[in-house]
Every structure is written in C-alpha cells, then in structure tokens.
C-alpha cells in the first residue's frame, strides 16, 4: 500500500460525490471538502446543499464554502490544512495560482474527456454532439489555464449510437474514481509521469445554451440524432408546434431513430405516422420521433401522444403545424 495522502477535495454535483465516496473508502485521509455556497432551489427557494457537501457531512468531514478564493482569509484557511494534494472534480470555481500551489503536490482534476480534446464546461455533451466514437476521463495536473495542465492518466470508454450525455455521464462516473485512485497511488510513490498537452490538437467544449435545443430540420437526420442524444438530460431537443388557433407548443423529443430513406419532401414534412412514431423529413434521410413530451406533461411514447393529438400530426403537413406569419 502506498503512503496515505492528506487530501482536500473540491466538487459539487453527484459526479463529484461519487469520486469523493471512492476517496473516503480508500486508505487516504480526506481532511476537508470544498464546495460552492448553498443555493436556493425549487418553488420555495429553500437553501439546498450539493451532493458533495451532503456526503462530507455524513462522514464528519469539515466543509468549506468560499464564494471565491480572492480573499486572503480564504486562501489562508486552505493553506492551513497543509494538504498533500487537492482533488478537484466539477467544482465550478476557478482556482488562482496561490491555491493551485498551496498543497505539496498541487491540484489535480478529473476531466470528462480525452484531453486535449474538449477542454471546457461541457465535454461530455460536445463529444456526443460531434459524433465521437470514444471519450473518457483525463486526470490532469491543474495550472492557470482552462484544462491545459499536464496529463497524468487517461481512462477510455466507447460512445455507442444509443448513448446519451446522461448514459456517458454514468460511464465516466464509474471510470473516474478508479483512474483517480490509480493516479494518487502513482503520485504518492513519486512514479507519476506528467505528459504535456499538444495545444494544437485542442478543441473547446462550450457550455450548453437553451437555444441550441431547437431542432433544425434543415440538418441531416444523423446530425439531429447526435444533437438529440447530446441534449439529454438538459436542455432536451425540442420543436415548436403551432396549432390551428395559432397557439405555440414546445414539444420535447426524448427518443428518436434515424431512417435511411430517400425522399423529395421539404425538411420538416411529416412522412409517416403510426404507433411506432412520427417520421419527419430532414435535409438528408429522416428522423422518426418515438418519445415526446408535451408542455406540462410527462414524456410518452408517440402511440400514446397520438391517442389524444392525432389531429396535430398528419402525413404531408409540417411537423411545426400551422406557421404564424410573424414567426
């Protein structure tokens, strides 16, 4: 067994909490957990603790919640822990140089991509959206850049045509803790070999925006299918249907299949409607919508949607229904 390390852990969501759980169950000592301040959530705007804080409190681990690390007192508090290393997983705060250099072995990060590809906030979603066939986690020595530090270890997994961002998230949540513990063993023994990133191969994974979720039927079915899978569980791909009263309805698409069919219809035209789904023409081939969610309703198979809204979806019509002149 390697020499146990005194670790400060910094993270926020469940993905981070799964890594923290692995560290708690290891030989290492978790001396403090850092996470953002509690935030109001839900209709009642009740202050809610993140998954990482909840786990830390369950194990009586000290919790620190600085707004940022700009204050000298916050920097000194972290330094006073005299940690061997700081592990950062989906923390959400940028760390200044003084923090990066405070622990004896610096700070390492678990990043959800095969660096240098997909640096940035949404590496999982952008990998699925781009049609990548493989992704993984990279354990990285943090520096002042955005995911630019030296790579310490990589663990890979495939992306199948059935994967969504949600399923890849879970795959990486299983890969990450194992890779992290392996890296810590190497670092504790002084056997880690930092590998500089090739910056000319870097790509940027921009944060997702709600406006990206609107399906553009002028794209190919293949491209739309990748976007649909990338936007699950948020913001979920959707289209706007306009009924005969000129009322707009935002309809989410939770599941669809590409159909290799040659057609001469305008993109957005409904080609077929049956209990298996609603097939819509795209620029190239077609997309069969299989699970939809109407506003204020739960997601349902198209067969159930058509039981109540068959008049909305007719062969030969636009999937967007009656288009208002000012749209």
C-alpha positions as a printed Julia matrix, in Angstrom:
327×3 Matrix{Float64}:
   0.0    0.0     0.0
   1.28   3.47   -0.86
   1.72   6.19    1.76
  -1.74   7.68    2.55
  -2.17  11.25    1.35
  -3.9   14.09    3.17
  -6.42  15.31    0.61
  -8.6   18.36    0.18
 -11.5   17.53   -2.12
 -13.37  20.17   -4.14
 -16.52  19.36   -6.12
 -20.24  19.95   -6.39
 -22.64  17.53   -8.19
 -23.3   13.81   -7.86
 -20.5   13.11  -10.34
 -18.07  14.69   -7.87
 -19.68  12.96   -4.9
 -19.03   9.55   -6.49
 -15.33  10.4    -6.64
 -15.4   11.63   -3.05
 -17.02   8.36   -1.96
 -14.19   6.39   -3.54
 -11.63   8.52   -1.69
 -13.45   8.1     1.62
 -13.32   4.32    1.15
  -9.61   4.39    0.27
  -6.54   4.49    2.52
  -6.23   8.26    2.01
  -7.32  10.92    4.5
  -9.92  13.47    3.42
  -9.14  16.44    5.63
 -11.6   18.94    4.1
 -14.24  19.23    1.4
 -14.76  22.41   -0.59
 -17.98  23.19   -2.45
 -19.88  26.36   -3.51
 -22.22  28.13   -1.07
 -25.69  26.6    -0.68
 -28.15  27.88   -3.27
 -31.94  28.38   -3.21
 -33.76  25.76   -5.25
 -37.33  24.7    -6.03
 -40.5   26.73   -5.82
 -39.92  27.52   -2.18
 -36.37  28.75   -2.88
 -35.12  26.73    0.08
 -31.36  26.68    0.53
 -30.13  23.34   -0.79
 -26.82  21.61   -0.16
 -24.99  19.92   -3.03
 -24.34  16.18   -3.2
 -20.7   16.6    -2.21
 -21.48  18.57    0.93
 -24.14  16.07    1.99
 -21.67  13.2     1.71
 -18.99  15.12    3.6
 -21.35  15.9     6.48
 -22.4   12.24    6.67
 -18.75  11.35    7.28
 -18.0   14.27    9.62
 -15.55  15.85    7.21
 -15.02  19.64    7.58
 -16.77  21.61    4.81
 -15.6   24.94    3.43
 -17.79  27.03    1.1
 -15.95  30.14   -0.1
 -17.61  32.33   -2.7
 -14.24  32.52   -4.42
 -10.6   32.49   -3.41
  -9.94  36.2    -3.79
  -9.92  36.91   -0.05
  -6.69  36.42    1.87
  -8.56  34.7     4.7
  -9.96  32.08    2.29
  -6.51  31.44    0.86
  -5.01  31.13    4.33
  -7.74  28.75    5.5
  -6.94  26.33    2.7
  -3.2   26.65    3.25
  -3.61  25.92    6.97
  -4.93  22.44    6.19
  -1.39  21.6     4.96
  -2.75  19.13    2.43
  -0.57  16.87    0.35
  -2.85  17.34   -2.64
  -6.16  18.89   -3.69
  -8.51  16.85   -5.9
 -10.94  18.9    -7.99
 -13.98  17.33   -9.71
 -16.69  19.51  -11.28
 -16.14  22.24   -8.69
 -17.3   25.22  -10.72
 -14.81  27.79   -9.37
 -11.58  28.92  -10.99
  -8.58  28.42   -8.74
  -5.93  31.18   -8.58
  -2.23  30.34   -8.67
  -1.85  30.72   -4.9
  -4.4   27.92   -4.37
  -3.01  25.71   -7.13
   0.39  25.82   -5.45
  -0.76  25.53   -1.82
  -0.82  21.7    -1.46
   2.54  19.89   -1.52
   1.66  18.04   -4.75
  -0.53  20.79   -6.17
  -4.05  20.31   -7.5
  -5.3   17.6    -9.84
  -8.55  17.49  -11.79
 -10.76  14.71  -13.16
 -11.88  15.96  -16.58
 -14.6   14.22  -18.61
 -12.84  13.97  -21.97
  -9.7   12.67  -23.64
  -7.6   15.79  -23.43
  -6.61  17.93  -25.22
  -9.94  17.35  -26.98
 -12.96  19.05  -25.43
 -11.49  21.38  -22.89
 -14.17  23.42  -21.17
 -17.54  23.22  -19.46
 -19.47  20.61  -21.48
 -17.04  17.93  -22.68
 -19.5   15.02  -22.46
 -22.27  16.78  -24.38
 -19.95  18.09  -27.09
 -18.4   14.67  -27.63
 -21.82  13.09  -28.17
 -22.99  16.01  -30.34
 -19.89  15.74  -32.54
 -20.41  12.03  -33.1
 -17.19  10.99  -31.34
 -16.87   7.23  -31.03
 -14.79   7.37  -27.86
 -14.39   9.53  -24.78
 -13.08   9.04  -21.27
 -11.58  10.8   -18.28
  -8.23  12.51  -18.03
  -6.55  13.06  -14.67
  -4.7   16.33  -15.08
  -2.29  18.43  -13.04
  -4.03  21.78  -12.85
  -2.45  25.03  -13.97
  -3.84  28.53  -14.5
  -5.23  27.72  -17.96
  -8.58  26.18  -18.83
  -7.94  22.41  -18.74
  -4.45  22.96  -20.13
  -2.35  21.21  -17.47
  -0.13  18.18  -17.87
  -1.94  14.85  -18.22
  -1.25  12.17  -15.59
  -3.55   9.31  -16.6
  -6.35   8.54  -19.09
  -9.17   6.01  -18.96
 -11.27   5.48  -22.1
 -14.78   4.3   -22.99
 -16.76   3.92  -26.2
 -19.72   6.08  -27.23
 -22.4    3.97  -28.93
 -25.26   5.22  -31.14
 -27.58   4.54  -28.2
 -25.65   6.61  -25.67
 -26.88   9.98  -24.45
 -24.98  12.5   -22.39
 -26.76  11.02  -19.35
 -25.51   7.5   -20.02
 -21.96   8.67  -20.79
 -22.04  10.69  -17.57
 -22.69   7.46  -15.67
 -19.96   5.58  -17.54
 -17.43   8.26  -16.67
 -18.66   8.38  -13.07
 -17.59   4.73  -12.86
 -14.29   5.19  -14.71
 -13.21   8.36  -12.94
 -12.83   7.17   -9.35
 -10.72   4.18  -10.37
  -8.47   6.35  -12.52
  -8.21   8.9    -9.71
  -7.13   6.33   -7.12
  -4.57   4.89   -9.52
  -3.16   8.38  -10.11
  -2.94   9.12   -6.4
  -1.02   5.88   -5.84
   1.48   6.88   -8.52
   1.83  10.38   -7.07
   2.25   9.11   -3.51
   5.08   6.88   -4.74
   6.6    9.57   -6.95
   6.05   7.41  -10.03
   3.69   9.68  -11.99
   4.88  10.91  -15.39
   3.23  14.22  -16.41
   2.58  14.47  -20.16
   2.21  17.96  -21.69
  -0.85  18.51  -23.87
  -0.5   19.25  -27.56
  -2.27  22.6   -27.71
  -2.64  22.48  -31.49
  -4.96  19.48  -31.09
  -7.19  21.16  -28.51
 -10.92  21.71  -29.02
 -13.28  23.71  -26.81
 -16.47  22.37  -25.23
 -18.63  25.46  -24.82
 -21.34  25.46  -22.17
 -24.75  24.38  -23.48
 -27.4   27.02  -24.15
 -31.17  26.5   -24.26
 -31.34  28.0   -27.74
 -29.32  25.07  -29.1
 -32.13  22.65  -28.27
 -34.42  23.8   -31.12
 -34.34  21.14  -33.84
 -33.41  22.46  -37.28
 -34.93  20.16  -39.87
 -32.57  21.62  -42.48
 -29.86  19.46  -40.94
 -29.36  15.78  -41.7
 -31.1   13.09  -39.67
 -27.7   11.85  -38.49
 -26.7   15.29  -37.18
 -30.07  15.82  -35.49
 -29.86  12.43  -33.8
 -26.46  13.29  -32.35
 -27.77  16.6   -31.03
 -30.85  14.93  -29.55
 -28.7   12.44  -27.63
 -26.28  15.17  -26.53
 -29.07  17.3   -25.02
 -30.37  14.59  -22.68
 -30.94  15.24  -19.81
 -30.69  19.03  -20.48
 -31.88  21.1   -22.27
 -33.6   18.3   -24.26
 -34.1   18.69  -28.02
 -37.42  20.27  -28.95
 -39.51  21.84  -31.67
 -42.33  24.38  -31.67
 -45.75  23.23  -32.85
 -48.33  25.87  -33.81
 -51.95  24.67  -33.69
 -54.92  25.91  -35.75
 -55.59  28.56  -33.1
 -52.07  29.93  -33.61
 -51.05  28.77  -30.15
 -47.44  27.63  -29.78
 -46.49  24.41  -28.01
 -42.91  23.49  -27.18
 -42.57  19.73  -27.63
 -39.53  17.91  -26.3
 -38.04  14.89  -28.06
 -36.62  12.26  -25.71
 -36.07   9.45  -28.18
 -35.78   9.16  -31.95
 -34.25   6.93  -34.63
 -32.62   7.83  -37.93
 -34.34   6.39  -41.0
 -32.26   5.93  -44.16
 -34.92   6.91  -46.68
 -34.64   8.95  -49.87
 -37.44  11.49  -50.19
 -38.3   14.61  -52.17
 -40.18  16.4   -49.4
 -39.19  19.67  -47.77
 -37.31  19.27  -44.48
 -39.81  19.24  -41.61
 -42.52  17.47  -43.6
 -44.23  14.53  -41.87
 -43.62  11.41  -43.96
 -45.4    8.73  -41.93
 -47.43   8.5   -38.74
 -48.1    5.23  -36.92
 -47.88   3.68  -33.46
 -44.08   3.32  -33.78
 -43.52   7.04  -34.26
 -43.74  10.15  -36.39
 -41.23  10.17  -39.26
 -40.08  13.64  -40.29
 -38.11  14.56  -43.42
 -34.72  16.15  -42.86
 -32.18  17.55  -45.29
 -30.82  14.04  -45.69
 -32.9   10.98  -44.75
 -35.49  11.21  -41.95
 -35.89  11.18  -38.18
 -38.52   9.01  -36.51
 -39.75  10.67  -33.3
 -40.56   7.95  -30.78
 -40.9    9.55  -27.32
 -42.28  13.08  -26.96
 -43.19  15.36  -24.09
 -45.99  17.89  -24.47
 -45.89  21.06  -22.33
 -46.77  20.33  -18.72
 -46.98  16.59  -19.35
 -44.67  13.62  -18.8
 -42.74  12.04  -21.65
 -44.81   9.45  -23.56
 -44.39   7.09  -26.48
 -45.76   8.55  -29.72
 -48.53   5.94  -29.74
 -49.91   7.49  -26.53
 -49.4   11.04  -27.81
 -51.36  10.24  -30.98
 -54.28   8.9   -28.97
 -55.04  12.46  -27.91
 -53.33  14.59  -30.55
 -53.6   12.67  -33.83
 -55.01  15.82  -35.47
 -51.72  17.61  -34.85
 -49.6   15.22  -36.85
 -50.83  14.48  -40.37
 -48.81  13.0   -43.25
 -47.75  15.7   -45.7
 -48.0   18.52  -43.16
 -45.19  20.36  -41.4
 -44.15  18.94  -38.04
 -44.42  22.52  -36.8
 -48.13  22.67  -37.67
 -49.68  25.95  -38.73
 -46.89  28.51  -39.06
 -47.76  32.02  -37.92
 -46.85  34.84  -40.28
 -44.76  36.61  -37.69
 -42.65  33.56  -36.82
